Amino acid sequence: MIRALLVWVCLTFAVLAQQSQAQTLSVTTVTRPPFSYVEDGAQTGFSMDLLQALAEALNWDYSVNRVEAFGDMLSAVQDGAADMAVANISITAARETRMDFSQPIFEAGLQIMVPSDAARRPSLLHALLSTELFIAIGLAFAILLGGGMLMWGFERRAQPYFDRKLNEAWFPSFWWALNLVVNGGFEERMPRTPFGRLLGVVLVVSSLFIVSVFTARITSVMTVDAISGSVNSVNDLYGKQVGTISNSTAANFLTRREVEFSGYENLDDMLTAFQEKELDAVVFDAPILSYYAAHEGRRIASMTGGVFLRENYGIAFPTGSPLVEDVNQALLALREDGTYDEIYRKWFGVRN
């Protein structure tokens, strides 16, 4: 009797094991190129390729449920509606209290993306073509021409150089004032009338300001561009229009740093706002932004600064899931036989 009972128990466990192996696992994900997205109707991306390799190693059947929001993906795992979730899921202490994770599958971090024109360094050409400099040049010409014509009015009867008709006197008078400012004037053309001498002294003294205005305007334009037009680090984000994904690790980081930002529900909404020039900078996962800047946004986006707040991505499971141990062992095997490196090179090139 006992022997028959043992046989029945063993058969029951065998049947349950077979059913477990034959069960189709539910995998939830979200669109985050280059980790998870749909191309030509097929599931593709680094995380999806890794999932396929794991399924082949563990003899799994699985179905993919692609959701709109990152939070919906995590909620499905937390509530047990999905057997696992894959994408670019950062392993954080807060998430560890609500779900289980595999060993890290990718090392990433945060980075800043800015519009391509904002990434340009201030240039001398840009300063020379500025409106402020053109205004300064115009004022300098007006002062020189006005001063020269006043000198003509005072000196035209006192010395031959200024003894010209009005329509012939404007350029020689301007040339005299220009030489006075640049070279100190000509000794033989020194003003002879009292008012002419007084005006000459005024022009010489004021020439210090006229000559310096060109250098000052170029310097100021380039300095303002350097201070207000570029974002190179987190410290440059204050006072800028910054965007990220709500409830993400990037959002938590910006909140801790007291950087004001606009939060978006999904990646598409954030990138649309960036494309429409509503944002001065985007802070988010470095590989996601780098992929966008190199592909869809290659003409409008540039990466700036280095990667900060390094983090690891993992596969998420409901708390207590029996799949975690099998997945960890399979991941180690994929790293040892080179499969993981092959998938990595396909999407990101050779690792540094």
VMD Tcl script that draws the C-alpha trace (Angstrom):
set ca {
  {0.00 0.00 0.00}
  {2.77 2.42 0.96}
  {4.72 1.45 -2.13}
  {1.73 2.17 -4.36}
  {1.28 5.53 -2.68}
  {4.91 6.45 -3.30}
  {4.56 5.47 -6.96}
  {1.45 7.63 -7.26}
  {3.23 10.62 -5.69}
  {6.19 10.24 -8.04}
  {3.93 10.02 -11.07}
  {2.03 13.08 -9.92}
  {5.22 15.14 -9.59}
  {6.37 13.93 -13.01}
  {3.11 15.00 -14.61}
  {3.26 18.39 -12.89}
  {6.85 18.87 -14.05}
  {5.91 18.04 -17.63}
  {2.98 20.46 -17.46}
  {5.27 23.15 -16.05}
  {7.76 22.64 -18.87}
  {5.02 22.69 -21.49}
  {3.41 25.81 -20.04}
  {3.70 28.96 -22.16}
  {5.33 31.67 -20.07}
  {3.88 35.18 -20.14}
  {6.52 37.84 -20.77}
  {5.65 41.52 -20.53}
  {7.75 44.27 -22.08}
  {7.66 47.88 -23.22}
  {9.05 49.59 -26.30}
  {12.55 50.87 -25.55}
  {14.93 50.69 -28.52}
  {17.49 49.15 -28.71}
  {16.42 46.80 -25.91}
  {12.88 45.96 -26.89}
  {10.81 47.02 -29.88}
  {8.92 45.65 -32.89}
  {10.42 45.74 -36.36}
  {8.68 44.29 -39.40}
  {6.20 42.61 -37.09}
  {8.90 40.76 -35.13}
  {10.03 41.21 -31.53}
  {13.59 42.49 -31.60}
  {16.20 44.26 -29.51}
  {19.01 43.29 -27.15}
  {16.70 42.12 -24.34}
  {14.41 40.23 -26.72}
  {17.35 38.42 -28.33}
  {18.62 37.49 -24.89}
  {15.16 36.24 -23.94}
  {15.11 34.05 -27.04}
  {18.51 32.60 -26.16}
  {17.30 31.85 -22.63}
  {14.15 30.19 -23.97}
  {16.21 27.93 -26.22}
  {18.55 27.03 -23.37}
  {15.70 26.27 -20.95}
  {13.32 24.74 -23.50}
  {10.68 27.41 -22.88}
  {7.65 28.47 -24.83}
  {6.67 32.08 -24.19}
  {4.32 34.78 -25.38}
  {5.11 38.51 -25.34}
  {2.67 41.12 -24.08}
  {3.85 44.59 -25.07}
  {2.38 47.37 -22.93}
  {2.43 51.15 -23.37}
  {3.84 52.31 -20.04}
  {6.91 51.14 -18.14}
  {4.92 51.18 -14.90}
  {2.28 48.86 -16.39}
  {5.02 46.35 -17.21}
  {6.33 46.35 -13.65}
  {2.80 46.18 -12.21}
  {2.07 43.06 -14.27}
  {5.07 41.32 -12.69}
  {4.34 42.61 -9.20}
  {0.71 41.42 -9.39}
  {1.67 38.04 -10.84}
  {-0.14 38.71 -14.12}
  {3.13 38.04 -15.97}
  {5.81 35.43 -15.34}
  {8.60 37.90 -16.09}
  {9.42 41.27 -17.62}
  {12.32 42.22 -19.89}
  {13.40 45.56 -21.33}
  {15.77 48.07 -19.73}
  {14.70 47.42 -16.12}
  {17.06 48.92 -13.58}
  {17.72 46.84 -10.48}
  {16.99 49.17 -7.57}
  {16.51 48.68 -3.84}
  {12.92 49.92 -4.04}
  {12.01 47.47 -6.80}
  {13.73 44.61 -5.00}
  {11.13 44.95 -2.22}
  {8.30 44.35 -4.70}
  {9.73 41.77 -7.11}
  {12.70 39.50 -7.74}
  {15.48 40.07 -10.26}
  {17.89 37.94 -12.21}
  {21.58 38.63 -12.09}
  {22.50 41.77 -14.11}
  {22.13 41.43 -17.86}
  {23.47 44.88 -18.80}
  {25.51 47.66 -17.21}
  {24.18 51.13 -18.00}
  {23.70 54.54 -16.40}
  {22.20 57.96 -17.02}
  {23.32 60.54 -19.55}
  {22.20 63.90 -20.92}
  {20.95 64.51 -24.46}
  {20.70 68.03 -25.89}
  {19.72 69.54 -29.26}
  {22.59 69.42 -31.73}
  {22.81 73.21 -32.05}
  {23.12 73.53 -28.26}
  {26.09 71.15 -28.29}
  {28.15 73.47 -30.50}
  {30.92 75.39 -28.81}
  {30.84 79.19 -29.15}
  {32.73 80.19 -32.31}
  {34.44 83.38 -33.43}
  {32.32 83.39 -36.61}
  {29.13 83.21 -34.54}
  {30.31 86.14 -32.44}
  {31.26 88.20 -35.52}
  {27.83 87.63 -37.07}
  {25.92 88.58 -33.92}
  {23.39 91.41 -33.95}
  {25.04 93.06 -30.95}
  {28.36 93.37 -32.77}
  {26.74 94.82 -35.90}
  {25.06 97.45 -33.70}
  {28.39 98.29 -32.06}
  {30.11 98.65 -35.44}
  {27.31 100.87 -36.70}
  {27.59 103.14 -33.67}
  {31.37 103.37 -34.13}
  {30.98 104.38 -37.79}
  {28.35 106.97 -36.85}
  {30.60 108.48 -34.17}
  {33.60 108.65 -36.54}
  {31.59 110.14 -39.39}
  {29.86 112.61 -37.10}
  {33.13 113.65 -35.44}
  {34.86 114.05 -38.80}
  {32.08 116.24 -40.19}
  {32.11 118.42 -37.06}
  {35.85 118.85 -37.52}
  {35.23 119.80 -41.16}
  {32.79 122.44 -39.99}
  {35.34 123.91 -37.57}
  {38.48 123.57 -39.71}
  {37.39 124.00 -43.35}
  {38.50 127.64 -43.41}
  {41.59 127.09 -41.24}
  {43.52 124.39 -43.17}
  {43.62 123.11 -46.77}
  {42.78 119.46 -45.93}
  {39.24 120.38 -44.85}
  {38.72 123.06 -47.49}
  {36.20 121.04 -49.52}
  {32.57 121.22 -50.50}
  {30.06 119.29 -48.35}
  {29.45 116.55 -50.92}
  {33.22 116.03 -51.23}
  {34.12 116.34 -47.55}
  {32.36 113.37 -45.88}
  {34.92 110.67 -46.74}
  {38.11 112.71 -46.09}
  {36.57 113.85 -42.78}
  {35.67 110.29 -41.85}
  {39.17 109.14 -42.86}
  {40.75 111.85 -40.71}
  {38.68 110.79 -37.67}
  {39.50 107.11 -38.27}
  {43.24 107.84 -38.41}
  {42.95 109.97 -35.30}
  {41.39 107.04 -33.39}
  {43.64 104.30 -34.78}
  {46.97 106.04 -35.33}
  {46.71 109.22 -33.26}
  {46.14 111.43 -36.33}
  {48.55 113.34 -38.55}
  {50.76 116.03 -37.05}
  {50.45 118.29 -40.10}
  {46.66 118.09 -39.89}
  {46.44 119.07 -36.23}
  {43.31 121.15 -35.53}
  {43.97 124.90 -35.59}
  {40.74 126.42 -34.33}
  {39.84 126.38 -30.60}
  {36.69 124.32 -31.18}
  {38.58 121.98 -33.51}
  {41.27 121.36 -30.91}
  {38.67 120.71 -28.21}
  {36.86 118.26 -30.49}
  {40.15 116.55 -31.34}
  {40.91 115.98 -27.66}
  {37.39 114.58 -27.10}
  {37.77 112.20 -30.05}
  {41.19 110.98 -28.88}
  {39.93 110.29 -25.36}
  {36.75 108.62 -26.59}
  {38.77 106.52 -29.05}
  {39.80 104.35 -26.10}
  {36.17 103.26 -25.82}
  {35.57 103.07 -29.59}
  {38.52 100.72 -30.20}
  {37.76 98.51 -27.20}
  {34.08 98.06 -28.08}
  {34.92 95.55 -30.83}
  {36.92 93.29 -28.54}
  {34.38 93.71 -25.74}
  {31.41 92.73 -27.91}
  {33.15 89.64 -29.33}
  {34.20 88.53 -25.86}
  {30.78 89.14 -24.31}
  {28.90 87.28 -27.05}
  {31.16 84.25 -26.75}
  {31.00 84.33 -22.94}
  {27.19 84.50 -22.88}
  {26.98 81.60 -25.34}
  {29.35 79.55 -23.22}
  {27.43 80.21 -20.01}
  {23.80 80.07 -21.13}
  {23.84 78.02 -24.31}
  {25.54 74.78 -23.33}
  {24.79 71.83 -21.06}
  {27.78 69.67 -20.21}
  {26.88 68.21 -16.82}
  {24.12 67.85 -14.26}
  {25.14 71.19 -12.74}
  {24.19 72.92 -16.00}
  {20.59 71.64 -15.84}
  {19.38 74.17 -13.28}
  {17.12 76.73 -14.93}
  {16.78 74.65 -18.11}
  {13.73 72.87 -19.52}
  {14.59 69.27 -18.61}
  {12.59 66.16 -19.50}
  {12.63 62.53 -18.37}
  {10.27 59.60 -17.80}
  {8.06 59.84 -14.71}
  {8.88 57.46 -11.83}
  {12.12 56.36 -13.50}
  {15.54 56.19 -11.87}
  {16.39 59.37 -13.80}
  {13.34 61.13 -12.31}
  {14.34 60.03 -8.82}
  {17.89 61.27 -9.39}
  {16.73 64.70 -10.62}
  {14.37 65.00 -7.68}
  {17.22 64.31 -5.23}
  {19.34 66.93 -6.97}
  {16.41 69.40 -6.86}
  {16.46 69.84 -10.64}
  {13.04 70.83 -11.97}
  {11.86 68.63 -14.84}
  {8.87 67.64 -16.93}
  {7.86 64.00 -16.48}
  {6.45 61.99 -19.38}
  {4.49 58.75 -19.27}
  {6.41 57.07 -22.08}
  {9.47 57.43 -24.26}
  {7.58 58.50 -27.40}
  {5.96 61.47 -25.64}
  {9.30 62.62 -24.26}
  {11.08 62.36 -27.61}
  {8.22 64.17 -29.34}
  {8.58 67.06 -26.89}
  {12.33 67.07 -27.58}
  {11.78 67.11 -31.34}
  {9.36 70.01 -31.01}
  {12.05 71.95 -29.11}
  {10.09 72.07 -25.87}
  {13.10 70.72 -23.94}
  {16.64 72.04 -23.52}
  {17.88 68.65 -22.27}
  {16.74 65.08 -21.68}
  {18.10 62.93 -18.85}
  {17.53 59.21 -19.17}
  {19.20 55.84 -19.68}
  {22.42 56.33 -21.65}
  {22.01 53.44 -24.14}
  {18.41 54.46 -24.96}
  {19.35 58.08 -25.66}
  {22.56 57.12 -27.51}
  {20.60 54.81 -29.81}
  {18.08 57.56 -30.56}
  {20.81 60.16 -31.18}
  {22.60 57.79 -33.58}
  {19.48 56.79 -35.53}
  {16.17 58.64 -35.58}
  {17.57 61.77 -33.94}
  {20.98 61.86 -35.62}
  {20.38 65.34 -37.11}
  {18.80 66.96 -34.09}
  {20.27 65.33 -30.98}
  {23.71 65.04 -29.41}
  {24.96 63.33 -26.27}
  {26.87 65.48 -23.81}
  {28.86 64.77 -20.69}
  {29.72 61.31 -19.41}
  {27.59 58.49 -18.05}
  {26.68 58.96 -14.39}
  {24.70 57.06 -11.74}
  {25.78 53.68 -13.08}
  {23.11 50.98 -12.77}
  {22.43 47.40 -13.83}
  {19.50 46.06 -15.83}
  {17.93 42.74 -14.95}
  {14.97 40.49 -15.74}
  {12.10 41.03 -13.29}
  {10.00 38.21 -11.76}
  {7.16 38.02 -9.25}
  {8.44 37.62 -5.69}
  {9.34 34.01 -4.98}
  {9.28 32.95 -8.63}
  {10.87 29.50 -9.18}
  {12.16 30.72 -12.56}
  {14.85 32.96 -11.12}
  {17.37 30.24 -10.32}
  {17.01 28.57 -13.71}
  {17.43 31.91 -15.48}
  {20.56 32.79 -13.47}
  {22.17 29.46 -14.29}
  {21.27 29.85 -17.96}
  {22.68 33.40 -18.02}
  {25.99 32.15 -16.64}
  {26.07 29.45 -19.31}
  {25.34 32.04 -22.07}
  {28.22 34.19 -20.84}
  {30.59 31.21 -20.70}
  {29.81 29.90 -24.19}
  {30.00 33.36 -25.81}
  {26.33 33.69 -26.71}
  {25.88 36.75 -24.50}
  {28.89 38.52 -26.06}
  {27.57 37.75 -29.54}
  {24.22 39.35 -28.73}
  {25.94 42.33 -27.11}
  {28.17 42.96 -30.15}
  {25.15 42.79 -32.43}
  {23.52 45.77 -30.71}
  {26.33 47.76 -29.11}
  {29.60 46.74 -30.74}
  {32.67 45.57 -28.88}
  {32.58 46.23 -25.15}
  {35.24 48.60 -23.79}
}
mol new
graphics top color blue
foreach p $ca { graphics top sphere $p radius 0.5 }
foreach p [lrange $ca 0 end-1] q [lrange $ca 1 end] { graphics top cylinder $p $q radius 0.2 }
display resetview
